[in-house]
Amino acid sequence: TTSLYGDNNESLQLVSSNTDADFGVEAIYYGLESNRTLFAKTFDGALLSVDNRHLNMGEVAKKSEVTKTIKLSSIMGDLNITSLTLQDLSGAFSMSDTCGVTLSENSECDITVNFTPKHHGYYGALITITTNDFFNPTLQVLVYGYGRGFKKISTTSRSSTAGSNTLFLPESETSTAGSHTLFLSESGTLLGTGSNDFGQLGNGTIVDSNISIETNSSANLVDIAAGNKFSLAINSVGEVYSWGDNVDGQLGINSTSVESKLQKMFAIDTPIKQVLATHSTSFALDTYGRIWVSGENAEGERADANVTDLLLPKTIDTLPPIVQLATGWRHVLGLGDDGTVYAWGENGSGQIGNASTVDATTPVVHKLENVVSVITGNDSSFALRTDGRYYAWGLNDNGQLGMGDTAIYNTPTLSPETLNITKLSAGLNYTIAMTNDGKIYSVGSNTNKELGVLGSPSVSSFIQIGSSTNWRDIDAGNQQAFAINSNEYSYVWGSNDAGALGLGEIMTQEVPAYVASKGALDLNQSKLFFGRVSNTLTKSVELTNSSPEMIAVSNISIRDRKSV
């Protein structure tokens, strides 16, 4: 049928149908807020229909739970179900069903899925329905969702230097590029630190800052992204703001003027759920799954061959609806809701994955198995699967793909079966991973101590960072790495050029170091009033450390012009 009704009586329209590789027939429908993939397949003479083969649980806020149902129907004949299993390394999904052993002809049963995310980011799981069919007994349903509103970090890798003078906050999302860093707290407060030569901190000046400064924005922001000397953000209703360098029109405001305060992209007329940036190009993913782009197109990153700068955002019309984006230096990955991966842009290191090094101005399609998120380094690409393995391709000169070698990979290649990975993040020439047991690992270059392991050389197979098993989030900057543990404490390591790690010094940090956040070191009072004094009066201020580790105080001094 060409149309049907989805959740909340929403009208859905048929966009494609095809014969599936699993010997079934698939029809894909899309609507404003949701989509649905219907599937029918024969098993030992019975015809089974699944009403949602790719179940999108949507965005779920902290401490919340969403429940959705998949309906199985036996259209013809009795179906014998031998097992229903859920493969979920993250522990965010649970499942129950009413199906029993036999699904009689013209009857139906429900598979109920619960989604409770534990941290910020994308999640995925795989439901396998097994029947007694001898030749092709299984049918798999991909389930995925997104956790939002957590204490989180998100650093991007966009240039050869990253994050000068970073002050790192555990209650913040950070986005680092070039030499400036942005912070977004759970309350929506936006702060920035580092280079500000193009107004990329958004505070109305072009003066650099070595401490985090507030933008005084009242936009109620929920997400941020840092490009190369420019910045992007989304507010709670999906409007996009941009500021900073605009020489290529990347701010999307129909001019090339530099802006030191937040500017709204009025040309985007639909709610946006994700913003990202390459070198000088802005990307905004809307709730329909369309990608809006503005700025330069030096290597095909706008998915066309037009090299004229784009001063107003326009949509990429050569892609089906996308659920997640990842951007490298000048290449882009998009994930379709059926797990298909699309790649386009710069390809000098094989990061597009089409067995060549020619830039791709048209998206290249990768039909991979059970992919739930895509990740990019500067010139490398990853697609994480539900079983904890991943596909990798692109630059591997330092072993950053984690394949156990430094060989060239210009097509998606499945990783070794060694770790159950739940999150990946990639930097300039290294990659970090978090596993389902709360451990973190690193691989690739250690030139700037970005692997976080004392005395380690560069490696091509993952090595564990420390012995802790309570990590809950990670993110790789260009040459600096960040992690948050289950107690909400932030740790950093790697290059500390210009004080990028926020440790109060400029020495490279070889192993994870705790970052004293705002409020970790406190005074019981900020002013002392001595009143009228005829002789000598002594008063004191109490300094307390509420952090989990020792804080080194380098100096305590007094400034007193009258020497009293």
Secondary structure, 3 states (H helix, E strand, C coil): CCEEECHHHCEEEEEEEEECCCCEEEEEEECCCCEEEEEEEEECCEEEEECCCEEEEEEEECCCCEEEEEEEEEEECCEEEEEEEEECCCCCEEEEECCCCEECCCCEEEEEEEECCCCCEEEEEEEEEEECCCCCCEEEEEEEEEEECCCCCCCCCCCCCCCCCCCCCCCEEEEEECCEEEEEECCCCEEEEECCCCCCCCCCCCCCEEEEEECCCCCCEEEEEECCCEEEEEECCCCEEEEECCCCCCCCCCCCCCEEEEEECCCCCCCEEEEEECCCEEEEEECCCCEEEEECCCCCCCCCCCCCCEEEEEECCCCCCEEEEEECCCEEEEEECCCCEEEEECCCCCCCCCCCCCCEEEEEEECCCCEEEEEECCCEEEEEECCCCEEEEECCCCCCCCCCCCCCEEEEEECCCCCCEEEEEECCCEEEEEECCCCEEEEECCCCCCCCCCCCCCEEEEEECCCCCCEEEEEECCCEEEEEECCCCEEEEECCHHHCCCCCCCCCEEEEEECCCCCCEEECCCCCCCCCCCCCCCCCCCEEECCCCCCCCCCCCCCCCCCC
